[in-house]
Amino acid sequence: MADPLPDKGPTHRSHIVEENFTMPAIVVARVQVTDPERYETYKPLAKEAIEAFGGRYLVRGAEPNTLEGAAAPCRYVIVEFDSVETAREFYKSPLYRKAREARIGAADAEIIALQGV
């Protein structure tokens, strides 16, 4: 019988062995936009800060397709960084502080960083 989960070969992450390898971090933001016009000022500032720290958007502004439970109607943004430490540096940076200040009065956000596997 064939293996239903065949080995993905040497490029699969489980086969990569590197010195000082750090796990990626996923930053998840749940955003409730309260002033769409003002929020447009925040978006390019956030994008600039994310890119400056090597972040990569995985999801940007998507509304949830609820599979279970009651998801609040909001925007979701998911960004991958090289590590949780890089995600923290991004969040605390003057560049992102400028974006956060622009978001005041435009949206409420919950932002978390999760260590990837």
ChimeraX attribute file (.defattr): number of C-alpha atoms within 10 A of each C-alpha:
attribute: neighborCount
match mode: 1-to-1
recipient: residues
	/A:1	3
	/A:2	5
	/A:3	6
	/A:4	6
	/A:5	6
	/A:6	7
	/A:7	10
	/A:8	10
	/A:9	9
	/A:10	9
	/A:11	8
	/A:12	9
	/A:13	10
	/A:14	11
	/A:15	11
	/A:16	9
	/A:17	8
	/A:18	7
	/A:19	5
	/A:20	6
	/A:21	10
	/A:22	14
	/A:23	13
	/A:24	18
	/A:25	22
	/A:26	24
	/A:27	23
	/A:28	18
	/A:29	21
	/A:30	20
	/A:31	18
	/A:32	17
	/A:33	17
	/A:34	14
	/A:35	14
	/A:36	11
	/A:37	10
	/A:38	16
	/A:39	18
	/A:40	13
	/A:41	14
	/A:42	20
	/A:43	14
	/A:44	12
	/A:45	18
	/A:46	21
	/A:47	15
	/A:48	14
	/A:49	20
	/A:50	21
	/A:51	13
	/A:52	12
	/A:53	17
	/A:54	14
	/A:55	23
	/A:56	15
	/A:57	15
	/A:58	12
	/A:59	15
	/A:60	12
	/A:61	13
	/A:62	12
	/A:63	16
	/A:64	12
	/A:65	8
	/A:66	10
	/A:67	7
	/A:68	6
	/A:69	6
	/A:70	7
	/A:71	11
	/A:72	11
	/A:73	13
	/A:74	17
	/A:75	17
	/A:76	19
	/A:77	18
	/A:78	20
	/A:79	19
	/A:80	24
	/A:81	25
	/A:82	19
	/A:83	20
	/A:84	20
	/A:85	15
	/A:86	17
	/A:87	26
	/A:88	15
	/A:89	13
	/A:90	22
	/A:91	21
	/A:92	11
	/A:93	13
	/A:94	12
	/A:95	17
	/A:96	21
	/A:97	16
	/A:98	14
	/A:99	21
	/A:100	18
	/A:101	11
	/A:102	19
	/A:103	23
	/A:104	15
	/A:105	12
	/A:106	20
	/A:107	17
	/A:108	16
	/A:109	17
	/A:110	10
	/A:111	14
	/A:112	13
	/A:113	20
	/A:114	14
	/A:115	17
	/A:116	15
	/A:117	10
